């Protein structure tokens, strides 16, 4: 998910710039900055949990591995959902403080762009389980497929509708959140080793 969104960030900006103009590109860049902040926090949290997950797998301590994955999911929810709720709820105040009152009209788009984290936060520690069990082929193929689908969808939204930035955020929400549907595969690896 992180690689998908990071790799496509420049593609989105180019599509926005080429299809709806430089002003929209600047507005989109504001949205991306706050979104990137939470992606960085997710990566930081995942980096804390991943070595422990790998250690339990290497020692074949699958019961402890399952317990720790569940614990890490709970900790990520507790540690990130509260700041996320503050950013979503107070995005107009944050934008006003950060950029000034003339950009507060972007707060609905910023809030919507952060909402998909509610779906993805619990799944982040499970990516390490895929890596530990060496089950990365299918998720990698899904990332490639979703990346292409994302680019095509954004192009269609920008050229065939008047949704502009809102359309981009909706497409990103749907496609990036759909990647989470492949996460239960990780859990089946854990259950198979109980």
Residue pairs with C-beta under 8 A, 6 or more apart in sequence:
1 120
1 123
1 124
1 127
1 143
1 176
1 179
1 180
2 39
2 42
2 43
3 143
4 143
4 146
4 147
4 150
4 176
4 179
5 35
5 39
5 172
5 176
6 39
7 147
8 147
8 150
8 151
9 32
9 36
11 151
11 154
12 28
12 32
12 154
12 168
12 172
13 25
13 28
13 29
13 32
15 151
15 154
15 155
15 158
16 24
16 25
16 28
16 158
16 165
16 168
17 24
17 25
19 155
19 158
19 159
20 158
20 164
24 164
24 165
27 106
27 109
27 165
28 165
28 168
30 95
30 99
30 103
30 106
30 110
31 106
31 109
31 110
31 113
31 165
31 169
34 87
34 91
34 94
34 110
34 113
34 114
35 110
35 113
35 114
38 80
38 83
38 84
38 87
38 114
38 117
41 80
41 83
42 76
42 80
42 117
42 120
42 121
42 124
45 75
45 76
45 79
45 80
45 124
46 76
46 124
46 125
46 127
46 128
49 68
49 72
49 75
49 76
49 125
49 128
50 125
50 128
50 131
52 68
52 72
53 65
53 68
53 69
53 72
53 125
53 128
53 129
53 132
54 128
54 131
54 132
56 62
56 64
56 65
56 68
57 65
57 129
57 132
57 133
60 193
62 190
62 193
62 194
63 194
65 129
65 132
65 190
65 193
66 190
66 191
66 194
69 125
69 126
69 128
69 129
69 190
72 125
73 122
73 125
73 126
76 121
76 122
76 124
76 125
77 121
77 122
80 117
80 121
81 118
81 121
84 114
84 117
84 118
84 121
87 94
87 110
87 111
87 114
88 111
88 114
88 115
89 111
91 107
91 110
91 111
91 114
92 104
92 107
95 103
95 104
95 106
95 107
95 110
96 103
96 104
108 166
109 165
109 166
109 169
112 166
112 169
112 170
112 173
113 169
113 172
113 173
115 173
116 172
116 173
116 176
116 177
119 177
119 180
120 176
120 177
120 179
120 180
123 180
123 183
126 183
126 186
126 187
127 139
127 183
127 186
129 186
129 187
129 189
129 190
130 136
130 139
130 185
130 186
130 189
133 186
133 189
135 185
135 186
135 189
138 182
138 185
139 179
139 182
139 185
142 179
142 182
143 179
146 175
146 176
146 178
146 179
149 175
150 171
150 172
150 175
150 176
153 171
153 175
154 167
154 168
154 171
157 163
157 167
157 168
157 170
157 171
158 164
158 167
158 168
161 167
163 170
